Amino acid sequence: MSKMRVLVLSGVVALANSFGSVTCSANEKLAAEQDAEETDIRGILQASQKDADEDYPNGKDVKLTHFGYIGSVSTAKGDTIYVADQRGVITGMLAPRGLNFIACFDAKYRFLGKVRYVSARPLWCEGSRVFLFGEIHTSLGSGNVIDLVQGWRNRAIKSVNAYGSYRKSEQGGADQPATAPKSKSEGDVNQTHAEEIKKRELPACDPVATAKWLTSLYTLQEGKLTFCAEDTDRLTGQIPVAAKAKVSSDGDGMTIDQEGLLPVQYSDRAGYRSFFFIHPLKSRYFSDDCVPYGKDVAVEEDSSKFRTLGQALYTYFTGLALQKPDHHRVEDIFGYPSDHYIWEVGASTVFLKAYQGNDSHGLMLRVCSKETDPGRAEIARQQSRITGAKSSAKKEVFRGWGEPLEVTKN
């Protein structure tokens, strides 16, 4: 009888110990989940993007209407990428126009970059993929999934048969690359796409002609750098353009695509004017029907176009200033290099920057007036960014932009 009592008591003790360990394990899991919930990931991501993204809604030109944390994905290397949904509207328009982006951040919550969308908002994250409500159309292709298996910089756009996101009409359909016809394999598609590029004649985008147009806008009159809008075929927002130019205006800026020239983003703000030449062609100022994709391909095939344009601008403004500009090659907080040239011309300060970003690269020309408070503030802001950045020893800013510029006879 006593033996049975011992056995029963032992069993009760064992059961109690087992129950206790299960309870502890459950409590630890619950505590971990509570810690995760207490970490304001959304707030951290929003603060990170606001600090790193120059185009983050400032409340004046663009108003933020939504910022939501969607989830996280994992790359092939095991790195974590957080995903957020950012929506805003351009202010001062009769009909509110949205500016929506899918923003991505690394494991330390640092802002990596963003993808613009119109209505295909991000729905959920699964594995390495971000599933969208319908398709987005980008320079990388069209599809309902952003695949980050190879990381942010090597992201891919795919069409995936997923209920609630997108469903292809064909039955069975395996995952398809965004640009791939459904009837061919990926290898066949890539070969066909390359052959099509070779067969068709790419549109001309002459950097020398582009430089001639751009430098014709600025002349030195009575010791002052003057913006000139005379003897033109057509004026759009006080910008002289050719008769066949295609212009897309959005908010306080516009995209100008002239026949034979490189497309440019232009903005006119109090105190300064800016011109951006970038690849791939993407910006909040671009509308879907104005992006000349063929020119994007032409720039991709000949990466020296930006260099040629930069060289021409360098030579022109050095001639106006009668001396070489200050030069700085620096890196941003993410290690991306940029080349800066600064001229003092009359009552203006001219900035020329060749830069590489998270998902684009190109040239910026910004002419600031020293006679206005907004102009002086922008000059101080640009100079502060340059002097506060780390010097770069990289020999190439991006493919096709190597050693610093020099004046050339041509």
Summary of the structure (lengths in Angstrom):
residues: 410
radius of gyration: 27.1
end to end distance: 109.6
largest distance: 116.5
contacts: 1196
relative contact order: 0.08
helix: 28%
strand: 36%
